[in-house]
């Protein structure tokens, strides 16, 4: 499902991508390694309880899974080799670097990671 490189609290690439979008702390639920490298990760997000998202490690894109709405539903489509039936909507990137940094700082403060906060 990925380790600290993807989901580490302070520097995981997936964590930083998700937090930068204002979704809060991600919880990885399912991983799909791709033949050509990289992977796709299904996760839930602290700021959007009950919703599922997908992060593409190669492109950095994060999408909201709108159908099916349950992890079991997603697993069934993957098992049936019907991943193309999963419906997504793009989550726009935070418009500015400052906005992404503000999301990161809020997250680090909430996690008690004050050493990660930007020093003025």
Residue pairs with C-beta under 8 A, 6 or more apart in sequence:
1 7
1 28
1 29
1 30
1 31
1 41
2 12
2 14
2 28
2 31
2 39
2 41
2 57
4 11
4 12
5 12
5 13
6 12
6 13
6 14
6 15
6 28
6 41
6 57
7 14
7 15
7 26
7 28
8 15
9 15
9 25
9 111
9 113
10 108
10 113
10 116
13 57
13 60
14 26
14 28
14 41
14 43
14 55
14 57
15 25
15 26
16 104
17 55
17 60
17 62
18 24
18 25
18 26
18 43
18 45
18 53
18 55
18 62
19 25
19 26
19 103
19 104
19 107
20 93
20 94
20 100
20 103
20 104
21 62
21 91
21 93
21 94
21 100
21 103
22 47
22 94
22 103
23 45
23 46
23 47
23 48
23 53
23 62
23 91
24 45
24 46
24 47
24 48
24 107
25 45
25 46
25 107
25 111
26 43
26 44
26 45
26 46
26 53
26 55
27 43
27 44
27 45
27 46
28 41
28 42
28 43
29 42
29 43
29 44
29 52
29 71
30 41
30 42
30 71
30 74
30 75
30 78
31 39
31 40
31 41
31 42
32 39
32 40
32 41
32 42
32 78
32 83
33 39
34 40
34 58
37 58
38 56
38 57
38 58
39 56
39 57
39 58
40 54
40 55
40 56
40 57
41 54
41 55
41 57
42 52
42 53
42 54
42 65
42 71
42 74
43 52
43 53
43 54
43 55
44 50
44 51
44 52
44 53
45 51
45 53
48 64
51 64
51 65
51 69
52 64
52 65
52 69
52 70
52 71
52 74
53 62
53 63
53 64
53 65
53 91
54 62
54 63
54 65
54 86
54 88
55 61
55 62
56 62
56 63
61 90
62 91
63 88
63 89
63 90
63 91
64 88
64 89
64 90
64 91
65 74
65 86
65 87
65 88
66 87
66 88
66 89
67 73
67 86
67 87
68 74
68 76
68 77
68 86
74 86
77 83
77 85
77 86
93 100
94 100
94 103
101 118
104 116
105 117
105 118
108 114
108 116
108 117
109 117
